[in-house]
């Protein structure tokens, strides 16, 4: 059965990562194996996504125990679209890591850790129950704890303490919420939970649990509670930071979408209004941070925060157009945020400076780098025809349909702040008199530019070829908006 392939995105990276631990001295072998694993898993995820369009949601029940009694993994358009995007990004970023991270760090198990990180991300996207969502989070976070301190520099260790404490606390609260939910409803399977929450009518106790889960996932996604994010995402090497910026917050965003469209959608005046308020405050805080600093790493980290608020505005609006817009923008943001981190990483490497007030004129020496940054800037700002435009249009359409004019205003204003914050970098770093003489110019490594070129091409492809994934996004939004589709695919398959 094709659904058996659902195990590949979760288990293959895990197995390969364990094997690579024993190949520590053989750096080139590790590179080849890890890259091929990412490419293969991307291919399998894409194939499964196509199968969902042809034959409907794919489910896999481990050990022959039908849902809701066994461990179930579910691949619908939403989860598989994000899984395929994650592995595409990981395979591309690995090329940059090969060129920049250095052999000393490569022997610190960097490739097994990256594979473990992706296994946790895939498990979080594909799990069919709340407890295995917790497991997926923890696998991902364990890998990120090690990656954030890779190299052992003082700044990394300082930021890692904050990062670990925040995530350990949120995981502890997550476990408590799981225990209360299981004690109340007697199940953790998403499909059966959805049925039982609907039968109970989401009373006050369940709404309280929903708010606790909202706080947990907000900590992990950087929604309002993002105080840990700018420092943490600026600490590791830029190849690793690109994976963090592209993937880690997106797992928290996915959890919020899944839980608040499938389980807790009966009291939107409480839960979704709260999400909307938190999204607004996140966009405000991220916008202030993005223009307040001269540190290049912090500017792009605060742009991650702004995107979190924007994407979750669609969940707060909660109609078909807004959800489609959020999904479009989520895929776009995963790709283009990885691109942004790689370009800033190349800029810092070539100039040996991490502040925008200490370097200028780089476009004279490295024109390709400068113009790719310009494309990235207009893509993130949502200027057509690049990939950010269509998502913003759909979210705006959804806001107008629901008369959510306050959210609409803040999403539009946040786009202006994104443009302004990146325009500051473009103007200060790339224009003006060059601070790097021709004698001091470092050669541009081709392997540093190839991933960025791939991501730029992907942004153009998403913008010009939006019809190519429009059906997938529409199907994903329809499944999120209609829990019955998910429930029937999971429970009816086993006759439950």
Secondary structure, DSSP 8 states (H G I E B T S, - for coil): -GGGGGGHHHHHHHHHHHHHHTTTT-HHHHHHHHHHHHHHHHHHHHHHHHHHHHH--EEEEGGG--TTTS-EEEE-HHHHHHHHHHHHHHHHHHHHHHHHS-HHHHTTTHHHHHHHHHHHHHHHHHBSBHHHHHHHHHHHHHHHHHHHTTT--HHHHHHHHHHHHHHHHHHHHHHHHHHHHHHHHS--BHHHHHHHHHHHT--HHHHHHHHHHHHHHHHHHTSS--TTHHHHHHHS-HHHHHHIIIIIHHHHHHHHHHHHHHTS-S-TTTHHHHHHHHHHHHHHHHHHHHHH--BHHHHHHHHHHHHHHHHHHHHHH-SHHHHHHHHHHHHHHHHHHHHHHHHHHHHHHHHS--BTTS---HHHH-HHHHHHHHHHHHHHTT-TTSTHHHHHHHHHHHHHHTT-HHHHHHHHHHHHHHHHHHHHHIIIIISSS-SS-GGG-----HHHHHHHHHHHHHHHHHHHTHHHHHHHHHHHHHHHH-HHHHHHHHHGGGT-
